Amino acid sequence: MENNYDVIVVGAGNGGLTAAATTAKAGLRTLLLEKHNIPGGCASSFRRGRFEFEPSLHELCSVGSKENPYEIYNLFEELGAKVDWHYEHNLFRVIAKGKNGYDVTLKGSVDGLCNCLDEIEPGSGPKVKAFLNLKSKVDSAINYIYAKKGHPNKLVMILKHADFMRVASHSAEEVMTALEIPQKIQNILNTYWCYLGIPTDELSGMHFLNLLYGYVKFGAAMPHYRSHELSLSIADVITKNGGEIRYNSKVTEFLYNEEGRCIGVIANGQKLYAKEIISNIIPHNVYNMSSEHVVSERSLKLANARGMGMSFVTMYIGLDCTPQELGISDYTIFIQDDPTPRRQYETMNDGGFYIVNCLNNVVKDSSPEGSCTLFVTIPMHADNLPADLQPCDYKKYKNNIAEKFITDMEKTLGISVSEHIEEISIATPATFARYLDTPGGTAYGYSLNRWDNLMSRISAEKDDFQIQGLTFCGGHHTRGDGFSSAYNTGSAAGKKIVNKLKGGM
Ligand SMILES: Cc1cc2nc3c(=O)[nH]c(=O)nc-3n(C[C@H](O)[C@H](O)[C@H](O)COP(=O)(O)OP(=O)(O)OC[C@H]3O[C@@H](n4cnc5c(N)ncnc54)[C@H](O)[C@@H]3O)c2cc1C
């Protein structure tokens, strides 16, 4: 057995790409293995007719800009990955139907948002500002926990980081209620629950705060050429720094030595060895590709106890008219049957909640002149695909969904979509399961339930993942789903390995 590589990274999703770019840039002999013929996983693009569609990204959080850089902008700069960023300056428009419903558009920036909310419910702005101000306190506590490698001194936590304890151990709604944020304002802000896949009466206050702060303070960012541009720019860093990417290379087995250390993988029937392996693919799949004795009882129990995160039904629609002709001027519109996140979560499989994006309202030339695209996202769990759905009925099933949501969208927004459709493509949890190879087609990794939230994941990481030589990253890992989380965990995994093999980074 020969170690041809220092590091093998499995999966070229957002996490795997940043991990491999980090190790390659640090001079480690890096091999990235991807089962598809292009990088990115969720972060990709596809063509139908004259349209190039974005398959996943509504908006990227925590990017920042040249003038006001934040996590993701800095990460791309650090790697030397070039991206033409575009920004949406409103947060979103939300239409909640029914008796207590509303139709409001929220402005970006802390002041913009708080002024908007003050107009809706006088006095609510400063309370929301107080919520956002907790972010710096949470950050200093997280930095302390990381410095103590997940085992902080309890007294220091109580005396110095009491606000963190209050936010981290309560749901977003509990924290907002403690700050006396009115219910209607909570409902409006908590629209973002869907980006983390768990309603805000259960979702950790700290996690929600991170997301909200990332969007409010730094705006939502999109690359010019769909998320494929992001993936290509990082893949370029890998190869320019001597790393190797092998596409069409599905890993089918993880290899271990007698002590249970991960030492390699098999792809296309070839055994490949490295000092360290980084997996961008979900632990469920890794354990199924590993011999039984190497996975600890704790890790197995954790995997079996976890819920799968959300998947989606998505519609990608190319229209033969401009956004103006269509009558749509917003980029992101959330449409809800009920204003409360719990109810939206409970009814999402019946269409109680969906998102409409018109990319041309941020990236004007994202489709040919005189045309525009709509991206409609309906959150759904794979369990909610009809149990008796047969392959021969699948097309009909998708057509029925399209008809239902296009009709609702036309009625709710007062626009006429059907007569302008030139191309339409529909994905379901079955599509995501096939493309990503995740259980139930989850695009969000594991569900961020109360017991399996950001805080418990960070503090238990060392005990939960004990296989020597194997490090995980991606939307299924500690920080949960999303582009920025996957990029950050990939970068952290890469840096950990560089430190281990070279020291001093
Ligand atoms: C419809 C939709 C909308 C979304 N909207 C947003 C949004 O607006 N904002 C946001 O931040 N996030 C959004 N997300 C979530 C986000 O895309 C994901 O959380 C994130 O991209 C996951 O990244 P990852 O690193 O875990 O990799 P993944 O995207 O899961 O990629 C994993 C890679 O591993 C490869 N692979 C799998 N098995 C193997 C194997 N055996 N061998 C080799 N390669 C393998 C796959 O082909 C894939 O390329 C959305 C997702 C979807 C589907």
The ligand as an SDF file (V2000), in Angstrom:
LIG
                    3D

 53 58  0  0  0  0  0  0  0  0999 V2000
  -33.6750   23.3500   -4.2080 C   0  0  0  0  0  0  0  0  0  0  0  0
  -32.6310   23.7710   -3.2180 C   0  0  0  0  0  0  0  0  0  0  0  0
  -32.6030   25.0680   -2.7730 C   0  0  0  0  0  0  0  0  0  0  0  0
  -31.6140   25.4920   -1.8600 C   0  0  0  0  0  0  0  0  0  0  0  0
  -31.5270   26.8230   -1.5200 N   0  0  0  0  0  0  0  0  0  0  0  0
  -30.4840   27.2640   -0.8010 C   0  0  0  0  0  0  0  0  0  0  0  0
  -30.2630   28.6620   -0.6120 C   0  0  0  0  0  0  0  0  0  0  0  0
  -30.9860   29.5000   -1.1150 O   0  0  0  0  0  0  0  0  0  0  0  0
  -29.2150   29.0630    0.1640 N   0  0  0  0  0  0  0  0  0  0  0  0
  -28.3570   28.1750    0.7140 C   0  0  0  0  0  0  0  0  0  0  0  0
  -27.4080   28.5950    1.3830 O   0  0  0  0  0  0  0  0  0  0  0  0
  -28.5400   26.8440    0.5670 N   0  0  0  0  0  0  0  0  0  0  0  0
  -29.5660   26.3640   -0.2020 C   0  0  0  0  0  0  0  0  0  0  0  0
  -29.7360   25.0150   -0.4150 N   0  0  0  0  0  0  0  0  0  0  0  0
  -28.9320   24.0640    0.3730 C   0  0  0  0  0  0  0  0  0  0  0  0
  -27.5130   23.9310   -0.1290 C   0  0  0  0  0  0  0  0  0  0  0  0
  -27.5070   23.7990   -1.5090 O   0  0  0  0  0  0  0  0  0  0  0  0
  -26.8460   22.7090    0.5100 C   0  0  0  0  0  0  0  0  0  0  0  0
  -27.0270   22.7000    1.9120 O   0  0  0  0  0  0  0  0  0  0  0  0
  -25.3360   22.6940    0.2610 C   0  0  0  0  0  0  0  0  0  0  0  0
  -25.0380   23.0330   -1.0660 O   0  0  0  0  0  0  0  0  0  0  0  0
  -24.8020   21.2980    0.5720 C   0  0  0  0  0  0  0  0  0  0  0  0
  -23.4450   21.2390    0.2580 O   0  0  0  0  0  0  0  0  0  0  0  0
  -22.5870   19.9520    0.5440 P   0  0  0  0  0  0  0  0  0  0  0  0
  -21.1760   20.3940    0.6670 O   0  0  0  0  0  0  0  0  0  0  0  0
  -23.1490   19.2110    1.7110 O   0  0  0  0  0  0  0  0  0  0  0  0
  -22.6250   19.0980   -0.7910 O   0  0  0  0  0  0  0  0  0  0  0  0
  -23.7260   18.4430   -1.7380 P   0  0  0  0  0  0  0  0  0  0  0  0
  -24.3450   19.5090   -2.5710 O   0  0  0  0  0  0  0  0  0  0  0  0
  -24.6190   17.4810   -1.0340 O   0  0  0  0  0  0  0  0  0  0  0  0
  -22.7510   17.6370   -2.6850 O   0  0  0  0  0  0  0  0  0  0  0  0
  -22.1580   16.4070   -2.3600 C   0  0  0  0  0  0  0  0  0  0  0  0
  -21.3600   15.9460   -3.5610 C   0  0  0  0  0  0  0  0  0  0  0  0
  -20.8850   14.6140   -3.3180 O   0  0  0  0  0  0  0  0  0  0  0  0
  -21.0590   13.8490   -4.4920 C   0  0  0  0  0  0  0  0  0  0  0  0
  -21.1400   12.4410   -4.1080 N   0  0  0  0  0  0  0  0  0  0  0  0
  -22.1400   11.8410   -3.4200 C   0  0  0  0  0  0  0  0  0  0  0  0
  -21.8420   10.5410   -3.2220 N   0  0  0  0  0  0  0  0  0  0  0  0
  -20.6230   10.3400   -3.7840 C   0  0  0  0  0  0  0  0  0  0  0  0
  -19.7810    9.2010   -3.8840 C   0  0  0  0  0  0  0  0  0  0  0  0
  -20.1180    8.0210   -3.3750 N   0  0  0  0  0  0  0  0  0  0  0  0
  -18.5870    9.3330   -4.5300 N   0  0  0  0  0  0  0  0  0  0  0  0
  -18.2180   10.5320   -5.0770 C   0  0  0  0  0  0  0  0  0  0  0  0
  -18.9950   11.6290   -5.0030 N   0  0  0  0  0  0  0  0  0  0  0  0
  -20.1800   11.5440   -4.3590 C   0  0  0  0  0  0  0  0  0  0  0  0
  -22.3290   14.3840   -5.1120 C   0  0  0  0  0  0  0  0  0  0  0  0
  -22.4130   14.0810   -6.4930 O   0  0  0  0  0  0  0  0  0  0  0  0
  -22.1780   15.8790   -4.8480 C   0  0  0  0  0  0  0  0  0  0  0  0
  -21.4550   16.5150   -5.8740 O   0  0  0  0  0  0  0  0  0  0  0  0
  -30.6770   24.5640   -1.3380 C   0  0  0  0  0  0  0  0  0  0  0  0
  -30.7080   23.2280   -1.7920 C   0  0  0  0  0  0  0  0  0  0  0  0
  -31.6510   22.8480   -2.7440 C   0  0  0  0  0  0  0  0  0  0  0  0
  -31.6160   21.4350   -3.2780 C   0  0  0  0  0  0  0  0  0  0  0  0
  1  2  1  0
  2  3  1  0
  2 52  2  0
  3  4  2  0
  4  5  1  0
  4 50  1  0
  5  6  2  0
  6  7  1  0
  6 13  1  0
  7  8  2  0
  7  9  1  0
  9 10  1  0
 10 11  2  0
 10 12  1  0
 12 13  2  0
 13 14  1  0
 14 15  1  0
 14 50  1  0
 15 16  1  0
 16 17  1  0
 16 18  1  0
 18 19  1  0
 18 20  1  0
 20 21  1  0
 20 22  1  0
 22 23  1  0
 23 24  1  0
 24 25  2  0
 24 26  1  0
 24 27  1  0
 27 28  1  0
 28 29  2  0
 28 30  1  0
 28 31  1  0
 31 32  1  0
 32 33  1  0
 33 34  1  0
 33 48  1  0
 34 35  1  0
 35 36  1  0
 35 46  1  0
 36 37  1  0
 36 45  1  0
 37 38  2  0
 38 39  1  0
 39 40  1  0
 39 45  2  0
 40 41  1  0
 40 42  2  0
 42 43  1  0
 43 44  2  0
 44 45  1  0
 46 47  1  0
 46 48  1  0
 48 49  1  0
 50 51  2  0
 51 52  1  0
 52 53  1  0
M  END
$$$$
